[in-house]
Amino acid sequence: MPQPPLPPPTKVHTQVDYIHCLVPDLQEITACSFYWGKMDRYEAERLLDNKPEGTFLLRDSAQEEHLFSVSFRKYGRSLHARIEHYQHRFSFDSHDPAVFAAPTVTGLIEHYKDPACVMFFEPMLTAPLARSQPFTLQQLARAVIVSHTT
């Protein structure tokens, strides 16, 4: 008896196709004044130059395996930390169970706004740097659509 034909190959999905699974609070993130969207570390450093300790911004990560990075001022210079996603939790070190993890990116940021919660090696996010330009309608619509599909 002949075997039925195999179905056609399916499209390989990208991170963007599943972003609603990874970032349940994308609409909240987009609404945050400190979220700047697409930006490399050098632009972030330029914006943070000469700002006080604790000044920070959230941006899209340049690394494919991470969605977001936080750029911040600490120890008199600009530093960067990738936000990791593991088992539906966001943290700055998903492999260390002692490091704080939150179910949302905004929850993670809120935790690190309290200097009492910050260890010497962790980001101190006490002074958000507000973006100077609004997002495009396409970016805002994407965030709304994603928020309704989670």
N, CA, C and O atoms as a MOPAC input file, in Angstrom:
PM7 MOZYME 1SCF
protein

 N      0.84200 1    -1.17500 1     0.00000 1
 C      0.00000 1     0.00000 1     0.00000 1
 C      0.89200 1     1.24500 1     0.00000 1
 O      1.78100 1     1.35200 1     0.84400 1
 N      0.68200 1     2.17600 1    -0.91200 1
 C      1.53300 1     3.37400 1    -0.98600 1
 C      1.27500 1     4.31100 1     0.20200 1
 O      0.15700 1     4.43300 1     0.70300 1
 N      2.34400 1     4.95300 1     0.61700 1
 C      2.25500 1     5.92800 1     1.70800 1
 C      1.65100 1     7.22700 1     1.18500 1
 O      1.90100 1     7.60700 1     0.04100 1
 N      0.85100 1     7.91700 1     2.01700 1
 C      0.33500 1     9.22200 1     1.58200 1
 C      1.49400 1    10.20600 1     1.43900 1
 O      2.49600 1    10.09400 1     2.14400 1
 N      1.35900 1    11.15800 1     0.53600 1
 C      2.44700 1    12.12700 1     0.33800 1
 C      2.65600 1    12.96300 1     1.60100 1
 O      1.72300 1    13.23800 1     2.35600 1
 N      3.89600 1    13.35100 1     1.79800 1
 C      4.21900 1    14.20800 1     2.93700 1
 C      3.64700 1    15.60100 1     2.70800 1
 O      3.58200 1    16.06800 1     1.57100 1
 N      3.23200 1    16.26900 1     3.78600 1
 C      2.74100 1    17.64300 1     3.61900 1
 C      3.88400 1    18.54900 1     3.18400 1
 O      5.04900 1    18.23500 1     3.42900 1
 N      3.56600 1    19.66400 1     2.54500 1
 C      4.63100 1    20.58300 1     2.12700 1
 C      5.36300 1    21.11300 1     3.35600 1
 O      4.78100 1    21.20200 1     4.43700 1
 N      6.63900 1    21.46500 1     3.19200 1
 C      7.38800 1    21.98300 1     4.34000 1
 C      6.74700 1    23.26200 1     4.86600 1
 O      6.24700 1    24.08700 1     4.10200 1
 N      6.77300 1    23.40300 1     6.17300 1
 C      6.20000 1    24.59900 1     6.78000 1
 C      7.24000 1    25.70500 1     6.84300 1
 O      8.44500 1    25.46000 1     6.79900 1
 N      6.74500 1    26.91200 1     6.94500 1
 C      7.62000 1    28.07500 1     7.05000 1
 C      8.32600 1    28.05800 1     8.40700 1
 O      7.71500 1    27.74400 1     9.42800 1
 N      9.58200 1    28.38700 1     8.40800 1
 C     10.31800 1    28.51200 1     9.65800 1
 C      9.93200 1    29.84500 1    10.27600 1
 O     10.01600 1    30.89100 1     9.63200 1
 N      9.51200 1    29.79300 1    11.52600 1
 C      9.06900 1    31.01500 1    12.19700 1
 C     10.23900 1    31.72900 1    12.85500 1
 O     11.20500 1    31.10700 1    13.29600 1
 N     10.13000 1    33.02500 1    12.90700 1
 C     11.16100 1    33.83700 1    13.54200 1
 C     10.71400 1    34.19400 1    14.94600 1
 O      9.58900 1    33.89900 1    15.35000 1
 N     11.60900 1    34.83200 1    15.68100 1
 C     11.29800 1    35.29200 1    17.02800 1
 C     10.09200 1    36.23000 1    17.01100 1
 O      9.26000 1    36.19300 1    17.91800 1
 N     10.00100 1    37.06200 1    15.98900 1
 C      8.91600 1    38.02900 1    15.90300 1
 C      7.56800 1    37.32500 1    15.79900 1
 O      6.57500 1    37.80100 1    16.34900 1
 N      7.52700 1    36.18400 1    15.09000 1
 C      6.27800 1    35.44500 1    14.96600 1
 C      5.75700 1    34.99500 1    16.32300 1
 O      4.54700 1    34.86400 1    16.50900 1
 N      6.64600 1    34.76100 1    17.26000 1
 C      6.24900 1    34.26200 1    18.57300 1
 C      6.47100 1    35.28000 1    19.68100 1
 O      6.49400 1    34.92200 1    20.85900 1
 N      6.63200 1    36.52000 1    19.32000 1
 C      6.96500 1    37.51900 1    20.32500 1
 C      5.88700 1    37.61700 1    21.40600 1
 O      6.19900 1    37.93000 1    22.55500 1
 N      4.62800 1    37.35400 1    21.05700 1
 C      3.57800 1    37.42700 1    22.07300 1
 C      3.74900 1    36.33600 1    23.12200 1
 O      3.30200 1    36.50200 1    24.25700 1
 N      4.38200 1    35.23200 1    22.76700 1
 C      4.64600 1    34.17400 1    23.74300 1
 C      5.78900 1    34.57200 1    24.66400 1
 O      5.82600 1    34.17100 1    25.82700 1
 N      6.70200 1    35.34500 1    24.15200 1
 C      7.87600 1    35.70800 1    24.92200 1
 C      7.69400 1    36.98500 1    25.72800 1
 O      8.27400 1    37.12000 1    26.80600 1
 N      6.90600 1    37.91500 1    25.22900 1
 C      6.76700 1    39.21800 1    25.87000 1
 C      5.28600 1    39.53100 1    26.07900 1
 O      4.67100 1    40.21200 1    25.25800 1
 N      4.71800 1    39.03800 1    27.17000 1
 C      3.29100 1    39.25500 1    27.39200 1
 C      2.92800 1    40.71200 1    27.65600 1
 O      1.76200 1    41.08400 1    27.53200 1
 N      3.90500 1    41.54400 1    28.01700 1
 C      3.61200 1    42.93700 1    28.35200 1
 C      4.16700 1    43.92500 1    27.32700 1
 O      4.58900 1    45.02300 1    27.69000 1
 N      4.17000 1    43.54000 1    26.04600 1
 C      4.74500 1    44.40500 1    25.01700 1
 C      4.04700 1    45.76300 1    24.94000 1
 O      4.70500 1    46.77900 1    24.71600 1
 N      2.73400 1    45.79500 1    25.12100 1
 C      2.02800 1    47.08200 1    25.09200 1
 C      2.46500 1    47.95800 1    26.27100 1
 O      2.64700 1    49.16400 1    26.10400 1
 N      2.63200 1    47.37700 1    27.44000 1
 C      3.11400 1    48.13500 1    28.59700 1
 C      4.53200 1    48.64200 1    28.35900 1
 O      4.85600 1    49.78000 1    28.69900 1
 N      5.36900 1    47.80000 1    27.77800 1
 C      6.74800 1    48.19800 1    27.48600 1
 C      6.75700 1    49.38300 1    26.52400 1
 O      7.46300 1    50.36500 1    26.75100 1
 N      5.98000 1    49.29000 1    25.45900 1
 C      5.92300 1    50.35900 1    24.45700 1
 C      5.42900 1    51.66600 1    25.07000 1
 O      5.82500 1    52.74600 1    24.63100 1
 N      4.57100 1    51.57300 1    26.07700 1
 C      4.04200 1    52.77000 1    26.73200 1
 C      5.04400 1    53.39900 1    27.70000 1
 O      4.86800 1    54.55100 1    28.09800 1
 N      6.07400 1    52.68000 1    28.07800 1
 C      7.07100 1    53.21000 1    29.01300 1
 C      7.94500 1    54.25600 1    28.31900 1
 O      8.45700 1    54.02300 1    27.22400 1
 N      8.10500 1    55.38900 1    28.95900 1
 C      8.90400 1    56.46700 1    28.36600 1
 C     10.37200 1    56.08000 1    28.21500 1
 O     11.06800 1    56.64100 1    27.36900 1
 N     10.85300 1    55.14100 1    29.01300 1
 C     12.26300 1    54.74500 1    28.96100 1
 C     12.55100 1    53.66700 1    27.92400 1
 O     13.70700 1    53.27800 1    27.75700 1
 N     11.52300 1    53.17000 1    27.21700 1
 C     11.75300 1    52.18700 1    26.15500 1
 C     12.00900 1    52.93200 1    24.85300 1
 O     11.16000 1    53.69400 1    24.39100 1
 N     13.17800 1    52.71300 1    24.26200 1
 C     13.60100 1    53.43200 1    23.06700 1
 C     13.50300 1    52.61500 1    21.80000 1
 O     13.71300 1    53.15800 1    20.71500 1
 N     13.19200 1    51.33100 1    21.88600 1
 C     13.08900 1    50.50900 1    20.68600 1
 C     14.45200 1    50.13300 1    20.14100 1
 O     15.37600 1    49.83000 1    20.89700 1
 N     14.57000 1    50.15700 1    18.81800 1
 C     15.80600 1    49.71900 1    18.15400 1
 C     16.91500 1    50.74400 1    18.36300 1
 O     16.78600 1    51.91400 1    18.00100 1
 N     18.00800 1    50.27100 1    18.95700 1
 C     19.14300 1    51.15000 1    19.24200 1
 C     20.34800 1    50.27000 1    19.56400 1
 O     20.21000 1    49.25300 1    20.24400 1
 N     21.52000 1    50.65200 1    19.08300 1
 C     22.70900 1    49.88100 1    19.44000 1
 C     23.34700 1    50.45200 1    20.70700 1
 O     22.95900 1    51.51700 1    21.18600 1
 N     24.31200 1    49.73900 1    21.23000 1
 C     24.93900 1    50.12800 1    22.49400 1
 C     25.64500 1    51.47600 1    22.39800 1
 O     25.71300 1    52.21100 1    23.38400 1
 N     26.17000 1    51.80700 1    21.22300 1
 C     26.91200 1    53.05400 1    21.06600 1
 C     25.98600 1    54.26800 1    21.13600 1
 O     26.33600 1    55.29100 1    21.72400 1
 N     24.81800 1    54.14600 1    20.54000 1
 C     23.82900 1    55.22200 1    20.63900 1
 C     23.34800 1    55.34800 1    22.08100 1
 O     23.16900 1    56.45900 1    22.58000 1
 N     23.13800 1    54.22500 1    22.74800 1
 C     22.72200 1    54.25300 1    24.15600 1
 C     23.78700 1    54.93800 1    25.01100 1
 O     23.46100 1    55.74800 1    25.87800 1
 N     25.03700 1    54.61900 1    24.77200 1
 C     26.12400 1    55.24700 1    25.52600 1
 C     26.17100 1    56.74800 1    25.28100 1
 O     26.41900 1    57.52300 1    26.20500 1
 N     25.93400 1    57.15900 1    24.04200 1
 C     25.91900 1    58.59400 1    23.72600 1
 C     24.80900 1    59.30400 1    24.49700 1
 O     25.01900 1    60.38800 1    25.04100 1
 N     23.62200 1    58.68500 1    24.54300 1
 C     22.49500 1    59.28500 1    25.25400 1
 C     22.72000 1    59.33500 1    26.76500 1
 O     22.28000 1    60.27300 1    27.43000 1
 N     23.39800 1    58.33600 1    27.30000 1
 C     23.61800 1    58.25300 1    28.74500 1
 C     24.86100 1    59.00500 1    29.21300 1
 O     25.06400 1    59.18000 1    30.41400 1
 N     25.68900 1    59.44700 1    28.27700 1
 C     26.93300 1    60.12100 1    28.62200 1
 C     26.67600 1    61.29700 1    29.56200 1
 O     25.80600 1    62.12800 1    29.30600 1
 N     27.44100 1    61.35600 1    30.64900 1
 C     27.37300 1    62.42400 1    31.66100 1
 C     26.06500 1    62.46700 1    32.44200 1
 O     25.77800 1    63.46600 1    33.10100 1
 N     25.27300 1    61.41300 1    32.38200 1
 C     24.04200 1    61.34500 1    33.18000 1
 C     24.39800 1    60.78700 1    34.56100 1
 O     25.42500 1    60.12600 1    34.71100 1
 N     23.56100 1    61.04800 1    35.56600 1
 C     23.86400 1    60.55400 1    36.91600 1
 C     23.70200 1    59.03600 1    37.05000 1
 O     23.05700 1    58.38600 1    36.22800 1
 N     24.30300 1    58.49800 1    38.10500 1
 C     24.18200 1    57.06900 1    38.42500 1
 C     22.70600 1    56.68200 1    38.49200 1
 O     21.88200 1    57.42600 1    39.02300 1
 N     22.38700 1    55.52300 1    37.95300 1
 C     21.01700 1    55.01900 1    37.98700 1
 C     20.18300 1    55.39600 1    36.78100 1
 O     19.08600 1    54.86700 1    36.60600 1
 N     20.68100 1    56.30800 1    35.93400 1
 C     19.94900 1    56.66000 1    34.71300 1
 C     19.98000 1    55.45500 1    33.78100 1
 O     21.02000 1    54.81800 1    33.61200 1
 N     18.83500 1    55.14700 1    33.17800 1
 C     18.76700 1    53.95400 1    32.33500 1
 C     17.78800 1    54.12400 1    31.19000 1
 O     16.94600 1    55.02200 1    31.19200 1
 N     17.91800 1    53.23800 1    30.21100 1
 C     16.94200 1    53.11600 1    29.13400 1
 C     16.82900 1    51.64400 1    28.75700 1
 O     17.77200 1    50.87000 1    28.92300 1
 N     15.67500 1    51.27600 1    28.25300 1
 C     15.41300 1    49.92200 1    27.76100 1
 C     15.41300 1    49.99800 1    26.24500 1
 O     14.83100 1    50.91600 1    25.66600 1
 N     16.06400 1    49.03800 1    25.59900 1
 C     16.15400 1    49.04300 1    24.14200 1
 C     16.07400 1    47.61600 1    23.62200 1
 O     16.23300 1    46.66100 1    24.38200 1
 N     15.82900 1    47.47700 1    22.33100 1
 C     15.85600 1    46.16100 1    21.70100 1
 C     17.29900 1    45.66900 1    21.69800 1
 O     18.22500 1    46.43900 1    21.44500 1
 N     17.48000 1    44.39900 1    21.97600 1
 C     18.82400 1    43.82900 1    22.01000 1
 C     19.35300 1    43.60900 1    20.59700 1
 O     18.60100 1    43.26400 1    19.68500 1
 N     20.63300 1    43.80900 1    20.43400 1
 C     21.27100 1    43.53200 1    19.14400 1
 C     21.54400 1    42.03400 1    18.97900 1
 O     21.82300 1    41.57500 1    17.87100 1
 N     21.46600 1    41.28500 1    20.05700 1
 C     21.71000 1    39.84400 1    20.02800 1
 C     20.42200 1    39.10600 1    19.70500 1
 O     19.39600 1    39.35600 1    20.33800 1
 N     20.45500 1    38.20400 1    18.73500 1
 C     19.25200 1    37.48500 1    18.31700 1
 C     18.63300 1    36.66000 1    19.43200 1
 O     17.41400 1    36.49400 1    19.47600 1
 N     19.45600 1    36.14100 1    20.33300 1
 C     18.91900 1    35.28100 1    21.38300 1
 C     18.31600 1    36.04800 1    22.56000 1
 O     17.80400 1    35.43500 1    23.49600 1
 N     18.37200 1    37.37200 1    22.52200 1
 C     17.76600 1    38.21300 1    23.55400 1
 C     16.86500 1    39.24500 1    22.88500 1
 O     17.16900 1    39.73200 1    21.79600 1
 N     15.77000 1    39.57200 1    23.53600 1
 C     14.84600 1    40.55400 1    22.96800 1
 C     15.16200 1    41.97600 1    23.40800 1
 O     15.01800 1    42.91600 1    22.62700 1
 N     15.59600 1    42.13900 1    24.66400 1
 C     15.83000 1    43.47600 1    25.20600 1
 C     17.16300 1    43.54800 1    25.93300 1
 O     17.69900 1    42.54600 1    26.40700 1
 N     17.67900 1    44.77700 1    26.00400 1
 C     18.84800 1    45.09100 1    26.82600 1
 C     18.54600 1    46.36700 1    27.59000 1
 O     17.78200 1    47.21700 1    27.13000 1
 N     19.14800 1    46.48900 1    28.75000 1
 C     19.06000 1    47.71400 1    29.53400 1
 C     20.43900 1    48.35400 1    29.49900 1
 O     21.44700 1    47.69400 1    29.75200 1
 N     20.47600 1    49.63300 1    29.18500 1
 C     21.71600 1    50.40400 1    29.25300 1
 C     21.55500 1    51.35700 1    30.42600 1
 O     20.50600 1    51.98400 1    30.57500 1
 N     22.58900 1    51.47200 1    31.26700 1
 C     22.44100 1    52.23100 1    32.50400 1
 C     23.78600 1    52.80600 1    32.95000 1
 O     24.84800 1    52.36600 1    32.51200 1
 N     23.70700 1    53.80300 1    33.83400 1
 C     24.90200 1    54.42400 1    34.40000 1
 C     25.16400 1    53.83700 1    35.77800 1
 O     24.29200 1    53.83700 1    36.64700 1
 N     26.38500 1    53.33400 1    35.96300 1
 C     26.80500 1    52.82100 1    37.26400 1
 C     28.32600 1    52.86500 1    37.29600 1
 O     28.98400 1    52.60500 1    36.28900 1
 N     28.87600 1    53.19300 1    38.45300 1
 C     30.33100 1    53.28800 1    38.62100 1
 C     30.94700 1    54.32000 1    37.67300 1
 O     32.08500 1    54.16000 1    37.23000 1
 N     30.18900 1    55.38100 1    37.36200 1
 C     30.70600 1    56.46300 1    36.53600 1
 C     30.83100 1    56.16300 1    35.06100 1
 O     31.50500 1    56.89100 1    34.33200 1
 N     30.18300 1    55.08800 1    34.60600 1
 C     30.24000 1    54.77000 1    33.17500 1
 C     28.94500 1    54.10700 1    32.73400 1
 O     28.11800 1    53.72100 1    33.56000 1
 N     28.78000 1    53.98200 1    31.42700 1
 C     27.59700 1    53.32100 1    30.86900 1
 C     27.85800 1    51.82700 1    30.75500 1
 O     28.88800 1    51.39900 1    30.23500 1
 N     26.91200 1    51.04500 1    31.24700 1
 C     26.98800 1    49.58800 1    31.19600 1
 C     25.74000 1    49.05400 1    30.50500 1
 O     24.76300 1    49.78200 1    30.32800 1
 N     25.77500 1    47.79400 1    30.12000 1
 C     24.65700 1    47.18100 1    29.40100 1
 C     24.38800 1    45.79900 1    29.98000 1
 O     25.31800 1    45.06700 1    30.32100 1
 N     23.12000 1    45.45100 1    30.08900 1
 C     22.73900 1    44.12100 1    30.57200 1
 C     21.62400 1    43.58000 1    29.69400 1
 O     20.63300 1    44.26400 1    29.44100 1
 N     21.79200 1    42.35800 1    29.23700 1
 C     20.74800 1    41.70900 1    28.43700 1
 C     19.68300 1    41.14500 1    29.36200 1
 O     19.98500 1    40.62000 1    30.43400 1
 N     18.44600 1    41.26000 1    28.93600 1
 C     17.34600 1    40.64400 1    29.67600 1
 C     17.15200 1    39.24600 1    29.10300 1
 O     16.90700 1    39.07500 1    27.90900 1
 N     17.26400 1    38.25800 1    29.97100 1
 C     17.14200 1    36.86700 1    29.55800 1
 C     15.73400 1    36.35600 1    29.83400 1
 O     15.06300 1    36.81900 1    30.75600 1
 N     15.29800 1    35.40000 1    29.02900 1
 C     13.97500 1    34.78900 1    29.17000 1
 C     14.15900 1    33.29100 1    29.33600 1
 O     14.76400 1    32.63100 1    28.49100 1
 N     13.62900 1    32.75500 1    30.44000 1
 C     13.75300 1    31.32400 1    30.69500 1
 C     12.55800 1    30.87200 1    31.52400 1
 O     12.26600 1    31.44800 1    32.57200 1
 N     11.88100 1    29.85800 1    31.05700 1
 C     10.71600 1    29.28200 1    31.73300 1
 C      9.69000 1    30.35400 1    32.10600 1
 O      9.21100 1    30.40600 1    33.23900 1
 N      9.36500 1    31.19600 1    31.14100 1
 C      8.34700 1    32.24300 1    31.28500 1
 C      8.69700 1    33.28600 1    32.35000 1
 O      7.80600 1    33.90800 1    32.92800 1
 N      9.98500 1    33.47400 1    32.60600 1
 C     10.44800 1    34.47600 1    33.56400 1
 C     11.55700 1    35.29300 1    32.90300 1
 O     12.30800 1    34.78700 1    32.06900 1
 N     11.64500 1    36.56200 1    33.29000 1
 C     12.65800 1    37.47700 1    32.76800 1
 C     13.63200 1    37.83700 1    33.89000 1
 O     13.21900 1    38.12700 1    35.01300 1
 N     14.92500 1    37.81500 1    33.57500 1
 C     15.93200 1    38.16900 1    34.57500 1
 C     17.21100 1    38.61600 1    33.86600 1
 O     17.32100 1    38.55400 1    32.64200 1
 N     18.17400 1    39.07000 1    34.67700 1
 C     19.47000 1    39.44300 1    34.12600 1
 C     20.45100 1    38.27100 1    34.15200 1
 O     21.54400 1    38.36300 1    33.59400 1
 N     20.06100 1    37.16600 1    34.80100 1
 C     20.88300 1    35.95100 1    34.79600 1
 C     19.96800 1    34.76000 1    35.05200 1
 O     19.73100 1    34.38500 1    36.20100 1
 N     19.46300 1    34.17800 1    33.99000 1
 C     18.48100 1    33.10100 1    34.11900 1
 C     19.08400 1    31.80300 1    34.65100 1
 O     18.34100 1    30.90500 1    35.04700 1
 N     20.40300 1    31.68300 1    34.67000 1
 C     21.04300 1    30.45100 1    35.13600 1
 C     21.32300 1    30.45700 1    36.63500 1
 O     21.70700 1    29.43100 1    37.19700 1
 N     21.13700 1    31.59300 1    37.28200 1
 C     21.37000 1    31.69100 1    38.72400 1
 C     20.02900 1    31.84500 1    39.42800 1
 O     19.40400 1    32.90000 1    39.31800 1
 N     19.57000 1    30.82800 1    40.14700 1
 C     18.26100 1    30.91000 1    40.80600 1
 C     18.19900 1    31.97400 1    41.90000 1
 O     17.10600 1    32.34700 1    42.32600 1
 N     19.34700 1    32.47100 1    42.36400 1
 C     19.35300 1    33.51000 1    43.38900 1
 C     19.07800 1    34.89500 1    42.81400 1
 O     18.76400 1    35.82300 1    43.56000 1
 N     19.19300 1    35.04300 1    41.50000 1
 C     18.95800 1    36.34100 1    40.85500 1
 C     17.45900 1    36.51400 1    40.63700 1
 O     16.77400 1    35.58300 1    40.21500 1
 N     16.95700 1    37.71000 1    40.92700 1
 C     15.53000 1    37.99600 1    40.79900 1
 C     15.04400 1    37.75100 1    39.37300 1
 O     15.72600 1    38.08800 1    38.40600 1
 N     13.85700 1    37.16000 1    39.25900 1
 C     13.20100 1    36.94800 1    37.96200 1
 C     11.74300 1    37.35200 1    38.09900 1
 O     11.13500 1    37.15000 1    39.15100 1
 N     11.18000 1    37.92200 1    37.03900 1
 C      9.79300 1    38.39300 1    37.05100 1
 C      9.04200 1    37.80900 1    35.86100 1
 O      9.65700 1    37.45200 1    34.85600 1
 N      7.71600 1    37.70800 1    35.96200 1
 C      6.93600 1    37.18400 1    34.83800 1
 C      6.81400 1    38.15700 1    33.66700 1
 O      6.38200 1    37.76800 1    32.58200 1
 N      7.19200 1    39.42300 1    33.87700 1
 C      7.13100 1    40.42400 1    32.81100 1
 C      8.41100 1    41.25300 1    32.80600 1
 O      9.11800 1    41.33800 1    33.81000 1
 N      8.69200 1    41.85600 1    31.66600 1
 C      9.85100 1    42.74400 1    31.55300 1
 C      9.64500 1    43.97300 1    32.43300 1
 O     10.57300 1    44.41400 1    33.11100 1
 N      8.43700 1    44.52700 1    32.42700 1
 C      8.18100 1    45.71700 1    33.24600 1
 C      8.30800 1    45.39300 1    34.73300 1
 O      8.75900 1    46.23200 1    35.51200 1
 N      7.91700 1    44.19500 1    35.13000 1
 C      8.08400 1    43.77600 1    36.52300 1
 C      9.55100 1    43.68000 1    36.90800 1
 O      9.92700 1    44.03200 1    38.02600 1
 N     10.37400 1    43.20700 1    35.99100 1
 C     11.81700 1    43.13000 1    36.22800 1
 C     12.39800 1    44.53100 1    36.41200 1
 O     13.16400 1    44.77300 1    37.34400 1
 N     12.03400 1    45.44000 1    35.53200 1
 C     12.53000 1    46.82500 1    35.62000 1
 C     12.09000 1    47.46300 1    36.93500 1
 O     12.89500 1    48.10900 1    37.60500 1
 N     10.83400 1    47.29200 1    37.30800 1
 C     10.31500 1    47.87500 1    38.55500 1
 C     11.11900 1    47.39400 1    39.75700 1
 O     11.42400 1    48.17800 1    40.65500 1
 N     11.45900 1    46.12300 1    39.77800 1
 C     12.22900 1    45.57200 1    40.90100 1
 C     13.56500 1    46.29300 1    41.05000 1
 O     13.97100 1    46.62500 1    42.16300 1
 N     14.23900 1    46.53200 1    39.95000 1
 C     15.57000 1    47.13900 1    40.00400 1
 C     15.53800 1    48.66600 1    40.10800 1
 O     16.58800 1    49.30700 1    40.08000 1
 N     14.35500 1    49.24700 1    40.22700 1
 C     14.25600 1    50.68300 1    40.50500 1
 C     14.49300 1    50.96800 1    41.98700 1
 O     14.76100 1    52.10800 1    42.36700 1
 N     14.39500 1    49.94100 1    42.81900 1
 C     14.61300 1    50.08500 1    44.25800 1
 C     16.08500 1    49.80000 1    44.56500 1
 O     16.51700 1    48.65100 1    44.47300 1
 N     16.86600 1    50.82900 1    44.93100 1
 C     18.29500 1    50.61000 1    45.18700 1
 C     18.56400 1    49.55500 1    46.26300 1
 O     19.62000 1    48.92200 1    46.25000 1
 N     17.63200 1    49.35700 1    47.18700 1
 C     17.81800 1    48.35800 1    48.24200 1
 C     17.82700 1    46.93500 1    47.68300 1
 O     18.33400 1    46.02100 1    48.33300 1
 N     17.27000 1    46.74000 1    46.48500 1
 C     17.20000 1    45.40900 1    45.86600 1
 C     18.39200 1    45.10500 1    44.97000 1
 O     18.51200 1    43.99200 1    44.45800 1
 N     19.27000 1    46.07600 1    44.77600 1
 C     20.33900 1    45.94600 1    43.78100 1
 C     21.63700 1    45.47700 1    44.43200 1
 O     22.16100 1    46.12400 1    45.33900 1
 N     22.14700 1    44.34700 1    43.95700 1
 C     23.45700 1    43.85400 1    44.39200 1
 C     24.52600 1    44.61400 1    43.59600 1
 O     24.20700 1    45.27000 1    42.60400 1
 N     25.77400 1    44.53000 1    44.02000 1
 C     26.83200 1    45.33500 1    43.39500 1
 C     27.00400 1    45.05800 1    41.91200 1
 O     27.43700 1    45.94700 1    41.17900 1
 N     26.68200 1    43.85700 1    41.44200 1
 C     26.88300 1    43.49500 1    40.03100 1
 C     25.61700 1    43.66800 1    39.19000 1
 O     25.64600 1    43.42500 1    37.98400 1
 N     24.50900 1    44.08100 1    39.80400 1
 C     23.23700 1    44.18800 1    39.08600 1
 C     22.96100 1    45.62700 1    38.64400 1
 O     23.49800 1    46.57300 1    39.22100 1
 N     22.12500 1    45.78500 1    37.62200 1
 C     21.76800 1    47.13800 1    37.16500 1
 C     20.98600 1    47.91100 1    38.22600 1
 O     20.09800 1    47.35800 1    38.87600 1
 N     21.31600 1    49.17700 1    38.39400 1
 C     20.54000 1    50.06600 1    39.25100 1
 C     19.75700 1    50.98200 1    38.31300 1
 O     20.34200 1    51.77900 1    37.58000 1
 N     18.43600 1    50.86000 1    38.34400 1
 C     17.57900 1    51.53200 1    37.36200 1
 C     16.67300 1    52.54200 1    38.06000 1
 O     15.45600 1    52.36400 1    38.10000 1
 N     17.26100 1    53.59600 1    38.60700 1
 C     16.49400 1    54.53600 1    39.42300 1
 C     16.01900 1    55.78100 1    38.68800 1
 O     15.09500 1    56.44700 1    39.15500 1
 N     16.62200 1    56.11200 1    37.55800 1
 C     16.27600 1    57.35500 1    36.85300 1
 C     16.04300 1    57.06900 1    35.37000 1
 O     16.99200 1    57.05700 1    34.58700 1
 N     14.78500 1    56.83800 1    34.97800 1
 C     14.51300 1    56.52700 1    33.56800 1
 C     14.84200 1    57.70200 1    32.64600 1
 O     14.53700 1    58.85300 1    32.95700 1
 N     15.46600 1    57.39400 1    31.51500 1
 C     15.75300 1    58.40200 1    30.49400 1
 C     14.63100 1    58.33900 1    29.45800 1
 O     14.52200 1    57.37300 1    28.70400 1
 N     13.80700 1    59.37500 1    29.43200 1
 C     12.63700 1    59.38800 1    28.53900 1
 C     13.06000 1    59.55500 1    27.08500 1
 O     13.93500 1    60.35900 1    26.76400 1
 N     12.41900 1    58.77800 1    26.21100 1
 C     12.72400 1    58.88900 1    24.77700 1
 C     12.20000 1    60.22400 1    24.26200 1
 O     11.24600 1    60.79100 1    24.79600 1
 N     12.84300 1    60.69900 1    23.22700 1
 C     12.51300 1    62.02100 1    22.69700 1
 C     11.54700 1    61.96800 1    21.52000 1
 O     10.99400 1    62.99900 1    21.13800 1
 N     11.33400 1    60.79500 1    20.94000 1
 C     10.45500 1    60.66700 1    19.77400 1
 C      9.34400 1    59.65800 1    20.05700 1
 O      9.57700 1    58.65600 1    20.73200 1
 N      8.14000 1    59.91500 1    19.54900 1
 C      7.07500 1    58.91300 1    19.71000 1
 C      7.30900 1    57.73300 1    18.76700 1
 O      8.01700 1    57.85400 1    17.76700 1
 N      6.70700 1    56.60000 1    19.09700 1
 C      6.78400 1    55.44000 1    18.21300 1
 C      5.86400 1    55.64000 1    17.01900 1
 O      4.91800 1    56.42600 1    17.07400 1
 N      6.15100 1    54.92500 1    15.94400 1
 C      5.29800 1    54.99500 1    14.75800 1
 C      3.97700 1    54.30000 1    15.05000 1
 O      3.87400 1    53.51000 1    15.98800 1
 N      2.97800 1    54.59600 1    14.24800 1
 C      1.68200 1    53.94900 1    14.38900 1
 C      1.82000 1    52.44000 1    14.21500 1
 O      1.14600 1    51.67500 1    14.90400 1
 N      2.67700 1    52.00800 1    13.31200 1
 C      2.89600 1    50.57700 1    13.09200 1
 C      3.44200 1    49.90600 1    14.35900 1
 O      2.99100 1    48.82100 1    14.72400 1
 N      4.39500 1    50.53400 1    15.02100 1
 C      4.96000 1    49.96600 1    16.24400 1
 C      3.91500 1    49.89600 1    17.35500 1
 O      3.83600 1    48.90500 1    18.08000 1
 N      3.11700 1    50.94800 1    17.48100 1
 C      2.07700 1    50.96600 1    18.50900 1
 C      1.00000 1    49.92500 1    18.23000 1
 O      0.53100 1    49.24700 1    19.14400 1
 N      0.60700 1    49.80000 1    16.95600 1
 C     -0.41600 1    48.81600 1    16.58300 1
 C      0.08400 1    47.39900 1    16.84800 1
 O     -0.67300 1    46.55000 1    17.31900 1
 N      1.33700 1    47.14400 1    16.55100 1
 C      1.91200 1    45.82000 1    16.80800 1
 C      1.83000 1    45.46700 1    18.29100 1
 O      1.48200 1    44.34200 1    18.64800 1
 N      2.14900 1    46.42100 1    19.14200 1
 C      2.10400 1    46.17300 1    20.58400 1
 C      0.68400 1    45.86400 1    21.04900 1
 O      0.48100 1    44.98700 1    21.88800 1
 N     -0.29400 1    46.57800 1    20.50800 1
 C     -1.69400 1    46.33500 1    20.88100 1
 C     -2.13600 1    44.95800 1    20.40700 1
 O     -2.77000 1    44.21700 1    21.15800 1
 N     -1.80800 1    44.61500 1    19.17900 1
 C     -2.19600 1    43.30800 1    18.63400 1
 C     -1.57200 1    42.18800 1    19.45500 1
 O     -2.25000 1    41.22200 1    19.80500 1
 N     -0.30000 1    42.31000 1    19.76000 1
 C      0.37900 1    41.28400 1    20.55100 1
 C     -0.26400 1    41.15600 1    21.92700 1
 O     -0.41600 1    40.04600 1    22.43800 1
 N     -0.64300 1    42.27800 1    22.53200 1
 C     -1.23700 1    42.21500 1    23.87300 1
 C     -2.58700 1    41.51100 1    23.87100 1
 O     -2.99900 1    40.96400 1    24.89400 1
 N     -3.28200 1    41.51800 1    22.73500 1
 C     -4.58800 1    40.85300 1    22.66100 1
 C     -4.49100 1    39.40100 1    22.22300 1
 O     -5.50000 1    38.69800 1    22.17800 1
 N     -3.29400 1    38.94600 1    21.90000 1
 C     -3.13400 1    37.55000 1    21.49100 1
 C     -2.46200 1    36.71200 1    22.56500 1
 O     -2.23300 1    35.51900 1    22.36400 1
 N     -2.14300 1    37.31800 1    23.70500 1
 C     -1.51000 1    36.54200 1    24.78200 1
 C     -2.53500 1    36.10000 1    25.78400 1
 O     -2.19500 1    35.43500 1    26.76300 1

